[in-house]
Amino acid sequence: MEDSAAPSLIEWQLPDLVEPPAQVSMNYEIQPGDTLSDIFMEQGFGNTALNAVLAADEELLALDVLRPGTLLRFERATNSGDLLVLSIVSHPGHTIHYRRTINDHFEFEEEIKPSNWHEEVLGAPIHGSFYASASEAGLSDGDIFRAQRILEEKVNFRRDVRAGDHFEIVLGREMVDAGATGQTRIEAIRLRLGNRTLNAFLHEDGNYYDDHGESLSRAFLRYPMQGRYRVSSHFNLRRLHPVTGRIAPHHGVDFAMPTGTPILSIGDGIVSRVGNHPFAGKYIVIEHPSHFKTRYLHLSRIDVKQGQRLNRGDRIALSGNTGRSTGPHLHFELHVNNRPVDPLKADIPTASQVPAEEMAVFTQRVERLVAAMQANQTQLASRSTPQATKADI
């Protein structure tokens, strides 16, 4: 079991919070077909409150896609009926609170509980297809998709995988005191195709490498455009917002550039979201291999579709001035393990191999994970009838 270094409390102080009056709470579980405007109307809140919450959500976009089963918690003043706090429970380890401040503004804070990662090995001989065999072994569709993405430059899963081949995957499940959060990550993969064996191991930089420390994916671009443009606002968790004049976190970097400047994907990936937010404007979210995600906001035109596969350097949009903005620019974000980091300073995979000074730690991790996968294979071989196996580490 490995401890993660997730922060336990909020990363900034909220200014000028209103002295809370007597209040009452009500929970609402999102149903298929719900919209945020309909939910607010049913709860007795008007468009003013909705727009104020959406303004606070500009940096997160957590409310722009509602998933059935997600829990919303409303806290209202008993005397006026005004909305004081809206909380969205993403999973047991992560809750976002939108709190009313002075002048009817809302500001967000994230509550992140300490967690650790519980590892287990899932493996099986392949019959039919890799997808069917991995699903039978207990992997979710998302985990299977990520495994294929990690090794996609080394193997064609439709052409190269045959019946009788074998796989082992070390899957990490995030745990908090209340139980599993539902978040998973692939720690290692071993895929045996006839006489050929492919390995992938997650390193601390968030990238995957083979057992020799060679990268399994192409490096990222540092900037999402050709040429260089002035940084008009840096990554800053205590930035003074240029429109509201209040202290609010800035989860990305703003590049001042003329409307219509071509915007590029910094790495290979899949378009996971395309939207038009009243404050973030037209935006794109791209999921990259490993645990990287990028977001591009305030665009004038979007040139990709949800689900589209991209290569590093592909043009995805034109910069613009949509949403709440003080002028033409690109707001660019980089997330690692679903947490925003400074894209100009973050340790992204720009190298083709594990740095020499990190090889000793990487090798120790590889040896431990290989031993766990080998033990699972031995356990499977000892059974007379081939079947999927699962073993805790």
N, C-alpha and C positions, 0 to 999 in steps of 0.2 A: 504494500500500500504506500503510495507516494503523496506527500503533502504538497498542496499548491499554495502559492503565495498570494492568494486573493485578498484584497483589502476587506476589512470587516465593517467599516463605516463609510460615511460620506467623505468625498475628497475635497470638499470646499464648505465654507460657511455660508448659510443663506442670510442675506441682510434684511433688516426691517420687516420681520415677520409680524403679522397682525396678532395681537393677543387673542388666543382662541376663545370664542364664546362657547356656551353649551351647545353640544352637537349630537347628532344621531347618525349611525352608520347603516349602510345597506349594501349587500353584496349582489352582484349580477354576473351570471355566467353567460358569455357570448354564445349565441345560437347561430346556426347557418343562416345566411341572408341578412344578418344584422348590419346596420351602419351606425357609425358613431353619432350622427345627427339624430337618427331615430331613437337611439338609446337615451341621449340627452333629453329629447322631447318627452319620452316616457317617464323619465325621472323628474320632470318638472323644471328643467334648466333651459334657459334660452340660448340664442345664438351668440350673445355676448360672452357668456361663460365658455361655450364651446370654442369660440375663436381665441379666447385668452389661453385656454389649455393647449390648443394647437400651436399657438405662438411659442409656448414653453417647450413644445415637443419638436421644435425645428431642428435642434441638434441631434435628437434621438431617432425621430420618425418611428417611434415604437407604436404609435396609435394609427399609423397610416395603413397598416394591414392588420385586420382583426381576425383572429383565428378562433374557430369554435372551441369552447372549453376553457378559454382564457378567463380568469376571474378579474372583474373590476370591482373596486370597493369605493363607494361614494360616502363622503362625510359632509353633512350639511348643518348649517346653523339652525337651531330649533326655533329661534325667534323670527328670523327673516327668510329662512329656507334657502339662503345662498349656498352655493357649493364652496366648501372650504378646502377639501382635499379629494383628489381622485388618485387612487392607487391601482396599478396594473401589476398583477402577479404573473410574471413571465414563467417562473418555475419556483419550487420551494427555496432555492438559494438566491433568487433575484427578484426584487420588487422595486418598481419605480413609483415615486410619489410626486404628484403635481400639487403644490401647495399655494394657496392664495396669499399674496403679500399686500403691501399698501397699494392704493390706486387700482385695486382689482386686477393687478397683474398676477400671473402664476409663474412659479419657478420650480424646476424639477430637482429631485435628489434621488440617487440610486442606493438601495440597501442591498449589499452583497454579503452573504454569510460566508464564514470560513468554510472551506471545502477540502476534500482530499479525493484522490483518484484511486478507485478499486479496480485492479486489473484481473482479467480472466482470459483464458485462451479458448478460442472456438475453432474447431477444425473438422475436416471431413474429406473423404475421397469425393472427387467430382463425378457426378452422373447427370446426364442431360445437359446441364449448363452450369456455369459458375454461379449465376444468379440463383437458380433453383437450389443448388447445393448449399450456398451460403445462407439463403433464407431458411432452409431446413435446420441449419446449424444454430440459428438464433440471431442472425444479424438482421437489422432493419434495412429497409430500402435505402435510407440515407447512408448507412454505414457501407453497404455494398457499392453504392455509387462512388463514395469517397475512395474505397479500396481500388476500384477500377481507375479512377482519376490518378491515383498515386503511381500506378504502374503502367499507365496508358502509353507512355513513350517507349516501354520495353516489351509490351506484349499486346497483341490484338485478341481480346477476350472472345470474339466470335470465331476467329479463324484458328488460333493457336492452342486453345484449351480443348483437351480430349477427355473422354471417359477414362477413368483410372488415374488421372492426375490428382494432385492433392494440395490442399491449402491449410495453413494455420494463420490465424489473426489474433493478435493480442489487443483486446479492446479495453479501453479505460472508461469507467463510468464514474461521473462526478457524484459525490455523496456529501450531504450536510447532515446536521443532527436530526432533521426531520425525515431523512431518507434520501432516495435518489432524486436528483434534479431533472433527470431525463436527458442531460447533456452527455455525449459520448465523444471519444476521440480514438483514433487508431494509433496504437503505440508501435506496432510492428506487423509486418506481413512476410510470410514465406510461401511461395508458390512453386510447386515442383511439377514441371511439365516434361514428362519423359525423363531424359538424362540432364535436363537443364533446370537449375534452381535460381529463382529470383527472390531477392530480399529487399525489404524497405524498413528503415528504422527512423522514428521521429527523434530529431535532435532538439536541444533546448532553444535553438533559434526558430523553431516552428517549421523547419524544412525537413524533407525526407531524404535519406542517403542510403546507399547500399552498405554491405558489411565492410567495404574498404574505405568508406567515407566519401564516396563520389556522389554528387547530387543527382537525384532522379528527375528533376525538373529544371527548366531553363530559369536563369536569373531574372529578376524584376528590373524594370526601368525605375529610376528614382523619380522622374517627373512625368506627368501625364500629358505632355505636349512637346512638340519640337521647339527648340529655341528656349530662351529664358525670359521670364516675365517677373516683374517686381512683386514681392510678397507684400500684400497690403494688410494682412492680419495673420499673425503666427498662431500656432497651436498654443492654447493658453487656457487652463482650467479656471482662471479668475479674470477673464477678459472683460473690459467695459464694453457692453454691446453698443454698436454705433447708432442703432435706431432707438432703442429703449433707454439708453443711458444708464442701465443697471448692470451690476456685476453678474455675469453669466458665463458658464464654461464654453470655450470654443474648441470643438473636437477635431478641427481640421486646419488646413492652411488655405488662405485666400490668395489667389493670384490675380492681380489686376491685368486685364487683357481686353481687347476690343471684342464686341459681340461678333460671333461667327468664327472665332478661332477654333481650329480642329482640336478635339480632345481625344486622347489615346488611352487604351487600356494598358496599365503598367505591366500586366502579365497575362499568361494564359488563364482562361477561366470560363465560367458560365454566368450569363446574365440572370440574376435571381429576382430582381425587382426593377420595374420601370414605373414611374409615377409622376404625378403633378400635384404637389403640395401647396396649399395657399401661402405658406411662408418659405419653404425650401425651394419652391418653384419646380421646374421639370428636373427630374433626377434619375440616376441609374445606380444600381447596386450590383457589384460583380463578386461572385464567390470564386476564389482562387484555390489551387491545390494547397494541401496542408491546412493551416488555420488562419489564412489571410482573407480579408474582405476589403474591397474599396468602394467608396461612394463618391459620386460626382453630382454637385448641386447647382442650381440656378442656370440651367442650360437653356439655350434658345431653340435647339432642335435635337431630337433623339434619333439616332440612326440604327439602333439595334432593337431586338425584341426579347421579351422574357423567354428564357430557355435557350437562347442562342449561344453557341460555343465560340469563344474568341481566342485569338493568338496574341501574344505580346506585341504591342505596337499597332494593333488594329484601331481604326478610327471608329469611335462609338457615338460621337455627338459634336455639336458646336456650342461653344461657350455663349453665355447670355446674361440676362439681367432679370430673370423671372422670379416670382415670389417676392419676399421682403428683402430688398437689397438697396444699397446706397449708390450702386453704379455697376457697370459691366465687370464681371469677374467670374472665376471658377472657385467654388469651395470644394476642396479635395480632402478626403479622409482615408486613413488606413487603419483597419482594425485587426488585431491579433488576438485570437481566442475570444472574439466578441467584445474586446475592450479597445477603445480608441487610443492610438499612440501617435506621436509626432512623426508624420511621414518623411520629414526632412532629416530626422536623426535616428529613426528606428533601425534595428538590426534586421534588415530584410535579406532574403537570399540573393545576394549579388555575386557570390562566389560559387565556384563549381565543385568545391569539396570542403570538408570540415577543416577549419584552421588547425595547423599543427599543434598549437598550444592547447587545443580542446580534444585532441585525439585520444588521450588517455582516458578521460571521462567517458567519451563516446564509446570506446572499445569495451569498457566495463559494462556499460548499459547493454551493448550488443550481446555480450557473453551471457548476461542474465536473461535477456529475452529469448535468445536462441535456446538456452537450457530449458526454459519454460515451454517453448514450442516443441522441443524434442521430447520432453516428458509427455506432452499431450499425444504426440505421434505414437510413442511406445504404448501408452494406455489404449489407444485405438487399435493398434496391431495385436494386442493381447486378446481382443474380443473376436469371437468366431464369426459374427455377422457384422460387416462394415456398416457403420452408422455415424452420425454426427456426434461429436463429443464436446464437452465444455468443462474446463478446469480452472479453478481459482489459482491465482499466483500468491 
